[in-house]
């Protein structure tokens, strides 16, 4: 199953960005954002799915998503025990 991830852009180079998602650096295409006219800059919070930045998030939204995912992971861990 493919899940999207939330991370912070640490580098932009042309149509690609390096995104820090919880300490793991991933490469993601920003081509869709460029086509839509959305700038993606270092420090931006983004939602990445299947290697593409699908949206730029506000910091509050990014943190809320991260908290929700952590809570789900805790629940999954509790059901595996």
mmCIF file of the N, C-alpha and C atoms, coordinates in Angstrom:
data_MODEL
# 
_entry.id   MODEL 
# 
loop_
_atom_site.group_PDB 
_atom_site.id 
_atom_site.type_symbol 
_atom_site.label_atom_id 
_atom_site.label_alt_id 
_atom_site.label_comp_id 
_atom_site.label_asym_id 
_atom_site.label_entity_id 
_atom_site.label_seq_id 
_atom_site.pdbx_PDB_ins_code 
_atom_site.Cartn_x 
_atom_site.Cartn_y 
_atom_site.Cartn_z 
_atom_site.occupancy 
_atom_site.B_iso_or_equiv 
_atom_site.pdbx_formal_charge 
_atom_site.auth_seq_id 
_atom_site.auth_comp_id 
_atom_site.auth_asym_id 
_atom_site.auth_atom_id 
_atom_site.pdbx_PDB_model_num 
ATOM 1   N N  . UNK A 1 1  ? 0.850  -1.168 0.000   1.00 0.00 ? 1  UNK A N  1 
ATOM 2   C CA . UNK A 1 1  ? 0.000  0.000  0.000   1.00 0.00 ? 1  UNK A CA 1 
ATOM 3   C C  . UNK A 1 1  ? 0.899  1.235  0.000   1.00 0.00 ? 1  UNK A C  1 
ATOM 4   N N  . UNK A 1 2  ? 0.550  2.221  -0.786  1.00 0.00 ? 2  UNK A N  1 
ATOM 5   C CA . UNK A 1 2  ? 1.287  3.480  -0.854  1.00 0.00 ? 2  UNK A CA 1 
ATOM 6   C C  . UNK A 1 2  ? 0.631  4.502  0.071   1.00 0.00 ? 2  UNK A C  1 
ATOM 7   N N  . UNK A 1 3  ? 1.434  5.090  0.914   1.00 0.00 ? 3  UNK A N  1 
ATOM 8   C CA . UNK A 1 3  ? 0.943  6.150  1.779   1.00 0.00 ? 3  UNK A CA 1 
ATOM 9   C C  . UNK A 1 3  ? 1.681  7.430  1.459   1.00 0.00 ? 3  UNK A C  1 
ATOM 10  N N  . UNK A 1 4  ? 0.998  8.514  1.592   1.00 0.00 ? 4  UNK A N  1 
ATOM 11  C CA . UNK A 1 4  ? 1.663  9.794  1.406   1.00 0.00 ? 4  UNK A CA 1 
ATOM 12  C C  . UNK A 1 4  ? 2.453  10.109 2.667   1.00 0.00 ? 4  UNK A C  1 
ATOM 13  N N  . UNK A 1 5  ? 3.378  11.045 2.539   1.00 0.00 ? 5  UNK A N  1 
ATOM 14  C CA . UNK A 1 5  ? 4.162  11.453 3.690   1.00 0.00 ? 5  UNK A CA 1 
ATOM 15  C C  . UNK A 1 5  ? 4.223  12.968 3.746   1.00 0.00 ? 5  UNK A C  1 
ATOM 16  N N  . UNK A 1 6  ? 4.438  13.459 4.928   1.00 0.00 ? 6  UNK A N  1 
ATOM 17  C CA . UNK A 1 6  ? 4.576  14.896 5.151   1.00 0.00 ? 6  UNK A CA 1 
ATOM 18  C C  . UNK A 1 6  ? 6.027  15.158 5.505   1.00 0.00 ? 6  UNK A C  1 
ATOM 19  N N  . UNK A 1 7  ? 6.600  16.176 4.888   1.00 0.00 ? 7  UNK A N  1 
ATOM 20  C CA . UNK A 1 7  ? 7.983  16.515 5.189   1.00 0.00 ? 7  UNK A CA 1 
ATOM 21  C C  . UNK A 1 7  ? 8.268  17.962 4.881   1.00 0.00 ? 7  UNK A C  1 
ATOM 22  N N  . UNK A 1 8  ? 9.466  18.351 5.233   1.00 0.00 ? 8  UNK A N  1 
ATOM 23  C CA . UNK A 1 8  ? 9.913  19.721 5.020   1.00 0.00 ? 8  UNK A CA 1 
ATOM 24  C C  . UNK A 1 8  ? 10.968 19.737 3.923   1.00 0.00 ? 8  UNK A C  1 
ATOM 25  N N  . UNK A 1 9  ? 10.811 20.633 2.978   1.00 0.00 ? 9  UNK A N  1 
ATOM 26  C CA . UNK A 1 9  ? 11.751 20.742 1.859   1.00 0.00 ? 9  UNK A CA 1 
ATOM 27  C C  . UNK A 1 9  ? 13.087 21.256 2.385   1.00 0.00 ? 9  UNK A C  1 
ATOM 28  N N  . UNK A 1 10 ? 14.148 20.509 2.115   1.00 0.00 ? 10 UNK A N  1 
ATOM 29  C CA . UNK A 1 10 ? 15.475 20.942 2.550   1.00 0.00 ? 10 UNK A CA 1 
ATOM 30  C C  . UNK A 1 10 ? 16.340 21.405 1.378   1.00 0.00 ? 10 UNK A C  1 
ATOM 31  N N  . UNK A 1 11 ? 15.900 21.118 0.147   1.00 0.00 ? 11 UNK A N  1 
ATOM 32  C CA . UNK A 1 11 ? 16.651 21.575 -1.029  1.00 0.00 ? 11 UNK A CA 1 
ATOM 33  C C  . UNK A 1 11 ? 15.751 21.519 -2.254  1.00 0.00 ? 11 UNK A C  1 
ATOM 34  N N  . UNK A 1 12 ? 15.862 22.510 -3.123  1.00 0.00 ? 12 UNK A N  1 
ATOM 35  C CA . UNK A 1 12 ? 15.145 22.520 -4.391  1.00 0.00 ? 12 UNK A CA 1 
ATOM 36  C C  . UNK A 1 12 ? 16.178 22.647 -5.499  1.00 0.00 ? 12 UNK A C  1 
ATOM 37  N N  . UNK A 1 13 ? 16.067 21.776 -6.501  1.00 0.00 ? 13 UNK A N  1 
ATOM 38  C CA . UNK A 1 13 ? 16.989 21.801 -7.629  1.00 0.00 ? 13 UNK A CA 1 
ATOM 39  C C  . UNK A 1 13 ? 16.183 21.516 -8.896  1.00 0.00 ? 13 UNK A C  1 
ATOM 40  N N  . UNK A 1 14 ? 15.845 22.580 -9.617  1.00 0.00 ? 14 UNK A N  1 
ATOM 41  C CA . UNK A 1 14 ? 15.058 22.417 -10.837 1.00 0.00 ? 14 UNK A CA 1 
ATOM 42  C C  . UNK A 1 14 ? 13.663 21.919 -10.515 1.00 0.00 ? 14 UNK A C  1 
ATOM 43  N N  . UNK A 1 15 ? 13.305 20.751 -11.071 1.00 0.00 ? 15 UNK A N  1 
ATOM 44  C CA . UNK A 1 15 ? 11.973 20.173 -10.855 1.00 0.00 ? 15 UNK A CA 1 
ATOM 45  C C  . UNK A 1 15 ? 11.959 19.135 -9.739  1.00 0.00 ? 15 UNK A C  1 
ATOM 46  N N  . UNK A 1 16 ? 13.018 19.101 -8.943  1.00 0.00 ? 16 UNK A N  1 
ATOM 47  C CA . UNK A 1 16 ? 13.092 18.121 -7.861  1.00 0.00 ? 16 UNK A CA 1 
ATOM 48  C C  . UNK A 1 16 ? 13.392 18.800 -6.529  1.00 0.00 ? 16 UNK A C  1 
ATOM 49  N N  . UNK A 1 17 ? 12.906 18.163 -5.476  1.00 0.00 ? 17 UNK A N  1 
ATOM 50  C CA . UNK A 1 17 ? 13.172 18.647 -4.128  1.00 0.00 ? 17 UNK A CA 1 
ATOM 51  C C  . UNK A 1 17 ? 13.622 17.478 -3.272  1.00 0.00 ? 17 UNK A C  1 
ATOM 52  N N  . UNK A 1 18 ? 14.442 17.793 -2.297  1.00 0.00 ? 18 UNK A N  1 
ATOM 53  C CA . UNK A 1 18 ? 14.786 16.817 -1.272  1.00 0.00 ? 18 UNK A CA 1 
ATOM 54  C C  . UNK A 1 18 ? 13.941 17.176 -0.062  1.00 0.00 ? 18 UNK A C  1 
ATOM 55  N N  . UNK A 1 19 ? 13.233 16.175 0.455   1.00 0.00 ? 19 UNK A N  1 
ATOM 56  C CA . UNK A 1 19 ? 12.263 16.391 1.518   1.00 0.00 ? 19 UNK A CA 1 
ATOM 57  C C  . UNK A 1 19 ? 12.663 15.564 2.738   1.00 0.00 ? 19 UNK A C  1 
ATOM 58  N N  . UNK A 1 20 ? 12.738 16.224 3.878   1.00 0.00 ? 20 UNK A N  1 
ATOM 59  C CA . UNK A 1 20 ? 13.034 15.559 5.149   1.00 0.00 ? 20 UNK A CA 1 
ATOM 60  C C  . UNK A 1 20 ? 11.710 15.142 5.779   1.00 0.00 ? 20 UNK A C  1 
ATOM 61  N N  . UNK A 1 21 ? 11.478 13.839 5.805   1.00 0.00 ? 21 UNK A N  1 
ATOM 62  C CA . UNK A 1 21 ? 10.243 13.286 6.374   1.00 0.00 ? 21 UNK A CA 1 
ATOM 63  C C  . UNK A 1 21 ? 10.614 12.505 7.629   1.00 0.00 ? 21 UNK A C  1 
ATOM 64  N N  . UNK A 1 22 ? 10.617 13.189 8.747   1.00 0.00 ? 22 UNK A N  1 
ATOM 65  C CA . UNK A 1 22 ? 10.941 12.526 10.012  1.00 0.00 ? 22 UNK A CA 1 
ATOM 66  C C  . UNK A 1 22 ? 12.356 12.016 10.105  1.00 0.00 ? 22 UNK A C  1 
ATOM 67  N N  . UNK A 1 23 ? 13.289 12.726 9.485   1.00 0.00 ? 23 UNK A N  1 
ATOM 68  C CA . UNK A 1 23 ? 14.692 12.327 9.531   1.00 0.00 ? 23 UNK A CA 1 
ATOM 69  C C  . UNK A 1 23 ? 15.148 11.512 8.334   1.00 0.00 ? 23 UNK A C  1 
ATOM 70  N N  . UNK A 1 24 ? 14.222 11.081 7.506   1.00 0.00 ? 24 UNK A N  1 
ATOM 71  C CA . UNK A 1 24 ? 14.555 10.359 6.282   1.00 0.00 ? 24 UNK A CA 1 
ATOM 72  C C  . UNK A 1 24 ? 14.430 11.324 5.114   1.00 0.00 ? 24 UNK A C  1 
ATOM 73  N N  . UNK A 1 25 ? 15.507 11.448 4.340   1.00 0.00 ? 25 UNK A N  1 
ATOM 74  C CA . UNK A 1 25 ? 15.512 12.359 3.198   1.00 0.00 ? 25 UNK A CA 1 
ATOM 75  C C  . UNK A 1 25 ? 15.030 11.602 1.961   1.00 0.00 ? 25 UNK A C  1 
ATOM 76  N N  . UNK A 1 26 ? 14.017 12.164 1.324   1.00 0.00 ? 26 UNK A N  1 
ATOM 77  C CA . UNK A 1 26 ? 13.438 11.579 0.111   1.00 0.00 ? 26 UNK A CA 1 
ATOM 78  C C  . UNK A 1 26 ? 13.526 12.584 -1.025  1.00 0.00 ? 26 UNK A C  1 
ATOM 79  N N  . UNK A 1 27 ? 13.634 12.071 -2.237  1.00 0.00 ? 27 UNK A N  1 
ATOM 80  C CA . UNK A 1 27 ? 13.583 12.919 -3.426  1.00 0.00 ? 27 UNK A CA 1 
ATOM 81  C C  . UNK A 1 27 ? 12.148 12.931 -3.942  1.00 0.00 ? 27 UNK A C  1 
ATOM 82  N N  . UNK A 1 28 ? 11.681 14.108 -4.346  1.00 0.00 ? 28 UNK A N  1 
ATOM 83  C CA . UNK A 1 28 ? 10.315 14.226 -4.857  1.00 0.00 ? 28 UNK A CA 1 
ATOM 84  C C  . UNK A 1 28 ? 10.274 15.221 -6.010  1.00 0.00 ? 28 UNK A C  1 
ATOM 85  N N  . UNK A 1 29 ? 9.439  14.920 -6.965  1.00 0.00 ? 29 UNK A N  1 
ATOM 86  C CA . UNK A 1 29 ? 9.240  15.824 -8.097  1.00 0.00 ? 29 UNK A CA 1 
ATOM 87  C C  . UNK A 1 29 ? 8.304  16.956 -7.688  1.00 0.00 ? 29 UNK A C  1 
ATOM 88  N N  . UNK A 1 30 ? 8.658  18.176 -8.071  1.00 0.00 ? 30 UNK A N  1 
ATOM 89  C CA . UNK A 1 30 ? 7.774  19.320 -7.835  1.00 0.00 ? 30 UNK A CA 1 
ATOM 90  C C  . UNK A 1 30 ? 7.143  19.799 -9.144  1.00 0.00 ? 30 UNK A C  1 
ATOM 91  N N  . UNK A 1 31 ? 7.242  18.978 -10.185 1.00 0.00 ? 31 UNK A N  1 
ATOM 92  C CA . UNK A 1 31 ? 6.750  19.366 -11.509 1.00 0.00 ? 31 UNK A CA 1 
ATOM 93  C C  . UNK A 1 31 ? 5.268  19.732 -11.487 1.00 0.00 ? 31 UNK A C  1 
ATOM 94  N N  . UNK A 1 32 ? 4.450  18.961 -10.767 1.00 0.00 ? 32 UNK A N  1 
ATOM 95  C CA . UNK A 1 32 ? 3.012  19.268 -10.739 1.00 0.00 ? 32 UNK A CA 1 
ATOM 96  C C  . UNK A 1 32 ? 2.761  20.634 -10.109 1.00 0.00 ? 32 UNK A C  1 
ATOM 97  N N  . UNK A 1 33 ? 3.515  20.970 -9.084  1.00 0.00 ? 33 UNK A N  1 
ATOM 98  C CA . UNK A 1 33 ? 3.349  22.270 -8.443  1.00 0.00 ? 33 UNK A CA 1 
ATOM 99  C C  . UNK A 1 33 ? 3.779  23.400 -9.371  1.00 0.00 ? 33 UNK A C  1 
ATOM 100 N N  . UNK A 1 34 ? 4.866  23.176 -10.107 1.00 0.00 ? 34 UNK A N  1 
ATOM 101 C CA . UNK A 1 34 ? 5.337  24.197 -11.047 1.00 0.00 ? 34 UNK A CA 1 
ATOM 102 C C  . UNK A 1 34 ? 4.307  24.426 -12.155 1.00 0.00 ? 34 UNK A C  1 
ATOM 103 N N  . UNK A 1 35 ? 3.702  23.343 -12.643 1.00 0.00 ? 35 UNK A N  1 
ATOM 104 C CA . UNK A 1 35 ? 2.668  23.471 -13.686 1.00 0.00 ? 35 UNK A CA 1 
ATOM 105 C C  . UNK A 1 35 ? 1.489  24.287 -13.158 1.00 0.00 ? 35 UNK A C  1 
ATOM 106 N N  . UNK A 1 36 ? 1.139  24.079 -11.875 1.00 0.00 ? 36 UNK A N  1 
ATOM 107 C CA . UNK A 1 36 ? 0.026  24.813 -11.269 1.00 0.00 ? 36 UNK A CA 1 
ATOM 108 C C  . UNK A 1 36 ? 0.403  26.244 -10.886 1.00 0.00 ? 36 UNK A C  1 
ATOM 109 N N  . UNK A 1 37 ? 1.682  26.578 -11.016 1.00 0.00 ? 37 UNK A N  1 
ATOM 110 C CA . UNK A 1 37 ? 2.136  27.923 -10.674 1.00 0.00 ? 37 UNK A CA 1 
ATOM 111 C C  . UNK A 1 37 ? 2.438  28.116 -9.193  1.00 0.00 ? 37 UNK A C  1 
ATOM 112 N N  . UNK A 1 38 ? 2.606  27.026 -8.462  1.00 0.00 ? 38 UNK A N  1 
ATOM 113 C CA . UNK A 1 38 ? 2.908  27.086 -7.037  1.00 0.00 ? 38 UNK A CA 1 
ATOM 114 C C  . UNK A 1 38 ? 4.404  26.983 -6.826  1.00 0.00 ? 38 UNK A C  1 
ATOM 115 N N  . UNK A 1 39 ? 4.978  27.950 -6.139  1.00 0.00 ? 39 UNK A N  1 
ATOM 116 C CA . UNK A 1 39 ? 6.395  27.895 -5.802  1.00 0.00 ? 39 UNK A CA 1 
ATOM 117 C C  . UNK A 1 39 ? 6.607  26.910 -4.660  1.00 0.00 ? 39 UNK A C  1 
ATOM 118 N N  . UNK A 1 40 ? 7.658  26.121 -4.763  1.00 0.00 ? 40 UNK A N  1 
ATOM 119 C CA . UNK A 1 40 ? 8.076  25.242 -3.680  1.00 0.00 ? 40 UNK A CA 1 
ATOM 120 C C  . UNK A 1 40 ? 9.470  25.706 -3.281  1.00 0.00 ? 40 UNK A C  1 
ATOM 121 N N  . UNK A 1 41 ? 9.616  26.067 -2.001  1.00 0.00 ? 41 UNK A N  1 
ATOM 122 C CA . UNK A 1 41 ? 10.874 26.642 -1.518  1.00 0.00 ? 41 UNK A CA 1 
ATOM 123 C C  . UNK A 1 41 ? 11.425 25.833 -0.345  1.00 0.00 ? 41 UNK A C  1 
ATOM 124 N N  . UNK A 1 42 ? 12.710 25.980 -0.111  1.00 0.00 ? 42 UNK A N  1 
ATOM 125 C CA . UNK A 1 42 ? 13.316 25.371 1.067   1.00 0.00 ? 42 UNK A CA 1 
ATOM 126 C C  . UNK A 1 42 ? 12.566 25.851 2.298   1.00 0.00 ? 42 UNK A C  1 
ATOM 127 N N  . UNK A 1 43 ? 12.296 24.919 3.199   1.00 0.00 ? 43 UNK A N  1 
ATOM 128 C CA . UNK A 1 43 ? 11.569 25.242 4.424   1.00 0.00 ? 43 UNK A CA 1 
ATOM 129 C C  . UNK A 1 43 ? 10.077 25.002 4.341   1.00 0.00 ? 43 UNK A C  1 
ATOM 130 N N  . UNK A 1 44 ? 9.533  24.855 3.123   1.00 0.00 ? 44 UNK A N  1 
ATOM 131 C CA . UNK A 1 44 ? 8.103  24.579 2.959   1.00 0.00 ? 44 UNK A CA 1 
ATOM 132 C C  . UNK A 1 44 ? 7.774  23.181 3.475   1.00 0.00 ? 44 UNK A C  1 
ATOM 133 N N  . UNK A 1 45 ? 6.589  23.043 4.053   1.00 0.00 ? 45 UNK A N  1 
ATOM 134 C CA . UNK A 1 45 ? 6.042  21.741 4.410   1.00 0.00 ? 45 UNK A CA 1 
ATOM 135 C C  . UNK A 1 45 ? 5.230  21.254 3.217   1.00 0.00 ? 45 UNK A C  1 
ATOM 136 N N  . UNK A 1 46 ? 5.413  19.975 2.857   1.00 0.00 ? 46 UNK A N  1 
ATOM 137 C CA . UNK A 1 46 ? 4.744  19.434 1.676   1.00 0.00 ? 46 UNK A CA 1 
ATOM 138 C C  . UNK A 1 46 ? 4.171  18.046 1.957   1.00 0.00 ? 46 UNK A C  1 
ATOM 139 N N  . UNK A 1 47 ? 3.179  17.686 1.166   1.00 0.00 ? 47 UNK A N  1 
ATOM 140 C CA . UNK A 1 47 ? 2.616  16.344 1.170   1.00 0.00 ? 47 UNK A CA 1 
ATOM 141 C C  . UNK A 1 47 ? 3.121  15.654 -0.086  1.00 0.00 ? 47 UNK A C  1 
ATOM 142 N N  . UNK A 1 48 ? 3.781  14.507 0.085   1.00 0.00 ? 48 UNK A N  1 
ATOM 143 C CA . UNK A 1 48 ? 4.379  13.769 -1.030  1.00 0.00 ? 48 UNK A CA 1 
ATOM 144 C C  . UNK A 1 48 ? 3.651  12.439 -1.183  1.00 0.00 ? 48 UNK A C  1 
ATOM 145 N N  . UNK A 1 49 ? 3.277  12.132 -2.420  1.00 0.00 ? 49 UNK A N  1 
ATOM 146 C CA . UNK A 1 49 ? 2.634  10.846 -2.717  1.00 0.00 ? 49 UNK A CA 1 
ATOM 147 C C  . UNK A 1 49 ? 3.251  10.274 -3.979  1.00 0.00 ? 49 UNK A C  1 
ATOM 148 N N  . UNK A 1 50 ? 3.668  9.046  -3.907  1.00 0.00 ? 50 UNK A N  1 
ATOM 149 C CA . UNK A 1 50 ? 4.297  8.322  -5.020  1.00 0.00 ? 50 UNK A CA 1 
ATOM 150 C C  . UNK A 1 50 ? 5.391  9.144  -5.708  1.00 0.00 ? 50 UNK A C  1 
ATOM 151 N N  . UNK A 1 51 ? 6.179  9.857  -4.899  1.00 0.00 ? 51 UNK A N  1 
ATOM 152 C CA . UNK A 1 51 ? 7.315  10.590 -5.433  1.00 0.00 ? 51 UNK A CA 1 
ATOM 153 C C  . UNK A 1 51 ? 7.017  11.974 -5.965  1.00 0.00 ? 51 UNK A C  1 
ATOM 154 N N  . UNK A 1 52 ? 5.789  12.456 -5.802  1.00 0.00 ? 52 UNK A N  1 
ATOM 155 C CA . UNK A 1 52 ? 5.407  13.780 -6.279  1.00 0.00 ? 52 UNK A CA 1 
ATOM 156 C C  . UNK A 1 52 ? 4.900  14.637 -5.125  1.00 0.00 ? 52 UNK A C  1 
ATOM 157 N N  . UNK A 1 53 ? 5.340  15.880 -5.093  1.00 0.00 ? 53 UNK A N  1 
ATOM 158 C CA . UNK A 1 53 ? 4.764  16.828 -4.145  1.00 0.00 ? 53 UNK A CA 1 
ATOM 159 C C  . UNK A 1 53 ? 3.372  17.155 -4.659  1.00 0.00 ? 53 UNK A C  1 
ATOM 160 N N  . UNK A 1 54 ? 2.348  16.792 -3.879  1.00 0.00 ? 54 UNK A N  1 
ATOM 161 C CA . UNK A 1 54 ? 0.982  17.018 -4.332  1.00 0.00 ? 54 UNK A CA 1 
ATOM 162 C C  . UNK A 1 54 ? 0.386  18.292 -3.762  1.00 0.00 ? 54 UNK A C  1 
ATOM 163 N N  . UNK A 1 55 ? 0.946  18.793 -2.670  1.00 0.00 ? 55 UNK A N  1 
ATOM 164 C CA . UNK A 1 55 ? 0.481  20.068 -2.139  1.00 0.00 ? 55 UNK A CA 1 
ATOM 165 C C  . UNK A 1 55 ? 1.512  20.647 -1.182  1.00 0.00 ? 55 UNK A C  1 
ATOM 166 N N  . UNK A 1 56 ? 1.497  21.955 -1.091  1.00 0.00 ? 56 UNK A N  1 
ATOM 167 C CA . UNK A 1 56 ? 2.301  22.663 -0.103  1.00 0.00 ? 56 UNK A CA 1 
ATOM 168 C C  . UNK A 1 56 ? 1.381  22.947 1.081   1.00 0.00 ? 56 UNK A C  1 
ATOM 169 N N  . UNK A 1 57 ? 1.848  22.592 2.269   1.00 0.00 ? 57 UNK A N  1 
ATOM 170 C CA . UNK A 1 57 ? 1.037  22.716 3.482   1.00 0.00 ? 57 UNK A CA 1 
ATOM 171 C C  . UNK A 1 57 ? 1.506  23.877 4.344   1.00 0.00 ? 57 UNK A C  1 
ATOM 172 N N  . UNK A 1 58 ? 0.589  24.405 5.126   1.00 0.00 ? 58 UNK A N  1 
ATOM 173 C CA . UNK A 1 58 ? 0.972  25.319 6.184   1.00 0.00 ? 58 UNK A CA 1 
ATOM 174 C C  . UNK A 1 58 ? 1.580  24.512 7.320   1.00 0.00 ? 58 UNK A C  1 
ATOM 175 N N  . UNK A 1 59 ? 2.373  25.161 8.151   1.00 0.00 ? 59 UNK A N  1 
ATOM 176 C CA . UNK A 1 59 ? 3.042  24.450 9.238   1.00 0.00 ? 59 UNK A CA 1 
ATOM 177 C C  . UNK A 1 59 ? 2.042  23.807 10.200  1.00 0.00 ? 59 UNK A C  1 
ATOM 178 N N  . UNK A 1 60 ? 0.970  24.507 10.522  1.00 0.00 ? 60 UNK A N  1 
ATOM 179 C CA . UNK A 1 60 ? -0.035 23.950 11.431  1.00 0.00 ? 60 UNK A CA 1 
ATOM 180 C C  . UNK A 1 60 ? -0.661 22.682 10.859  1.00 0.00 ? 60 UNK A C  1 
ATOM 181 N N  . UNK A 1 61 ? -1.000 22.699 9.569   1.00 0.00 ? 61 UNK A N  1 
ATOM 182 C CA . UNK A 1 61 ? -1.587 21.518 8.932   1.00 0.00 ? 61 UNK A CA 1 
ATOM 183 C C  . UNK A 1 61 ? -0.594 20.353 8.929   1.00 0.00 ? 61 UNK A C  1 
ATOM 184 N N  . UNK A 1 62 ? 0.668  20.656 8.620   1.00 0.00 ? 62 UNK A N  1 
ATOM 185 C CA . UNK A 1 62 ? 1.687  19.603 8.582   1.00 0.00 ? 62 UNK A CA 1 
ATOM 186 C C  . UNK A 1 62 ? 1.845  18.959 9.952   1.00 0.00 ? 62 UNK A C  1 
ATOM 187 N N  . UNK A 1 63 ? 1.890  19.767 10.989  1.00 0.00 ? 63 UNK A N  1 
ATOM 188 C CA . UNK A 1 63 ? 2.050  19.221 12.343  1.00 0.00 ? 63 UNK A CA 1 
ATOM 189 C C  . UNK A 1 63 ? 0.813  18.419 12.772  1.00 0.00 ? 63 UNK A C  1 
ATOM 190 N N  . UNK A 1 64 ? -0.360 18.876 12.391  1.00 0.00 ? 64 UNK A N  1 
ATOM 191 C CA . UNK A 1 64 ? -1.591 18.160 12.731  1.00 0.00 ? 64 UNK A CA 1 
ATOM 192 C C  . UNK A 1 64 ? -1.621 16.792 12.044  1.00 0.00 ? 64 UNK A C  1 
ATOM 193 N N  . UNK A 1 65 ? -1.223 16.742 10.777  1.00 0.00 ? 65 UNK A N  1 
ATOM 194 C CA . UNK A 1 65 ? -1.169 15.476 10.054  1.00 0.00 ? 65 UNK A CA 1 
ATOM 195 C C  . UNK A 1 65 ? -0.146 14.547 10.708  1.00 0.00 ? 65 UNK A C  1 
ATOM 196 N N  . UNK A 1 66 ? 1.008  15.087 11.074  1.00 0.00 ? 66 UNK A N  1 
ATOM 197 C CA . UNK A 1 66 ? 2.042  14.271 11.707  1.00 0.00 ? 66 UNK A CA 1 
ATOM 198 C C  . UNK A 1 66 ? 1.549  13.691 13.035  1.00 0.00 ? 66 UNK A C  1 
ATOM 199 N N  . UNK A 1 67 ? 0.840  14.495 13.824  1.00 0.00 ? 67 UNK A N  1 
ATOM 200 C CA . UNK A 1 67 ? 0.292  14.000 15.096  1.00 0.00 ? 67 UNK A CA 1 
ATOM 201 C C  . UNK A 1 67 ? -0.740 12.900 14.853  1.00 0.00 ? 67 UNK A C  1 
ATOM 202 N N  . UNK A 1 68 ? -1.592 13.087 13.859  1.00 0.00 ? 68 UNK A N  1 
ATOM 203 C CA . UNK A 1 68 ? -2.608 12.083 13.553  1.00 0.00 ? 68 UNK A CA 1 
ATOM 204 C C  . UNK A 1 68 ? -1.963 10.774 13.107  1.00 0.00 ? 68 UNK A C  1 
ATOM 205 N N  . UNK A 1 69 ? -0.934 10.863 12.294  1.00 0.00 ? 69 UNK A N  1 
ATOM 206 C CA . UNK A 1 69 ? -0.249 9.654  11.839  1.00 0.00 ? 69 UNK A CA 1 
ATOM 207 C C  . UNK A 1 69 ? 0.436  8.939  12.991  1.00 0.00 ? 69 UNK A C  1 
ATOM 208 N N  . UNK A 1 70 ? 1.037  9.693  13.891  1.00 0.00 ? 70 UNK A N  1 
ATOM 209 C CA . UNK A 1 70 ? 1.685  9.087  15.054  1.00 0.00 ? 70 UNK A CA 1 
ATOM 210 C C  . UNK A 1 70 ? 0.651  8.359  15.913  1.00 0.00 ? 70 UNK A C  1 
ATOM 211 N N  . UNK A 1 71 ? -0.515 8.966  16.083  1.00 0.00 ? 71 UNK A N  1 
ATOM 212 C CA . UNK A 1 71 ? -1.581 8.337  16.863  1.00 0.00 ? 71 UNK A CA 1 
ATOM 213 C C  . UNK A 1 71 ? -2.046 7.048  16.189  1.00 0.00 ? 71 UNK A C  1 
ATOM 214 N N  . UNK A 1 72 ? -2.175 7.057  14.874  1.00 0.00 ? 72 UNK A N  1 
ATOM 215 C CA . UNK A 1 72 ? -2.563 5.842  14.151  1.00 0.00 ? 72 UNK A CA 1 
ATOM 216 C C  . UNK A 1 72 ? -1.507 4.751  14.284  1.00 0.00 ? 72 UNK A C  1 
ATOM 217 N N  . UNK A 1 73 ? -0.246 5.152  14.216  1.00 0.00 ? 73 UNK A N  1 
ATOM 218 C CA . UNK A 1 73 ? 0.837  4.175  14.368  1.00 0.00 ? 73 UNK A CA 1 
ATOM 219 C C  . UNK A 1 73 ? 0.800  3.560  15.764  1.00 0.00 ? 73 UNK A C  1 
ATOM 220 N N  . UNK A 1 74 ? 0.509  4.367  16.770  1.00 0.00 ? 74 UNK A N  1 
ATOM 221 C CA . UNK A 1 74 ? 0.384  3.845  18.135  1.00 0.00 ? 74 UNK A CA 1 
ATOM 222 C C  . UNK A 1 74 ? -0.759 2.843  18.221  1.00 0.00 ? 74 UNK A C  1 
ATOM 223 N N  . UNK A 1 75 ? -1.881 3.161  17.588  1.00 0.00 ? 75 UNK A N  1 
ATOM 224 C CA . UNK A 1 75 ? -3.012 2.248  17.588  1.00 0.00 ? 75 UNK A CA 1 
ATOM 225 C C  . UNK A 1 75 ? -2.679 0.929  16.884  1.00 0.00 ? 75 UNK A C  1 
ATOM 226 N N  . UNK A 1 76 ? -1.994 1.029  15.760  1.00 0.00 ? 76 UNK A N  1 
ATOM 227 C CA . UNK A 1 76 ? -1.610 -0.184 15.034  1.00 0.00 ? 76 UNK A CA 1 
ATOM 228 C C  . UNK A 1 76 ? -0.679 -1.036 15.874  1.00 0.00 ? 76 UNK A C  1 
ATOM 229 N N  . UNK A 1 77 ? 0.251  -0.393 16.579  1.00 0.00 ? 77 UNK A N  1 
ATOM 230 C CA . UNK A 1 77 ? 1.168  -1.117 17.450  1.00 0.00 ? 77 UNK A CA 1 
ATOM 231 C C  . UNK A 1 77 ? 0.438  -1.812 18.584  1.00 0.00 ? 77 UNK A C  1 
ATOM 232 N N  . UNK A 1 78 ? -0.594 -1.161 19.105  1.00 0.00 ? 78 UNK A N  1 
ATOM 233 C CA . UNK A 1 78 ? -1.358 -1.733 20.200  1.00 0.00 ? 78 UNK A CA 1 
ATOM 234 C C  . UNK A 1 78 ? -2.157 -2.949 19.740  1.00 0.00 ? 78 UNK A C  1 
ATOM 235 N N  . UNK A 1 79 ? -2.620 -2.949 18.495  1.00 0.00 ? 79 UNK A N  1 
ATOM 236 C CA . UNK A 1 79 ? -3.411 -4.077 18.002  1.00 0.00 ? 79 UNK A CA 1 
ATOM 237 C C  . UNK A 1 79 ? -2.532 -5.246 17.583  1.00 0.00 ? 79 UNK A C  1 
ATOM 238 N N  . UNK A 1 80 ? -1.236 -4.968 17.324  1.00 0.00 ? 80 UNK A N  1 
ATOM 239 C CA . UNK A 1 80 ? -0.315 -6.043 16.941  1.00 0.00 ? 80 UNK A CA 1 
ATOM 240 C C  . UNK A 1 80 ? 0.146  -6.846 18.143  1.00 0.00 ? 80 UNK A C  1 
ATOM 241 N N  . UNK A 1 81 ? 0.008  -6.298 19.331  1.00 0.00 ? 81 UNK A N  1 
ATOM 242 C CA . UNK A 1 81 ? 0.525  -6.968 20.543  1.00 0.00 ? 81 UNK A CA 1 
ATOM 243 C C  . UNK A 1 81 ? -0.350 -8.108 20.978  1.00 0.00 ? 81 UNK A C  1 
# 
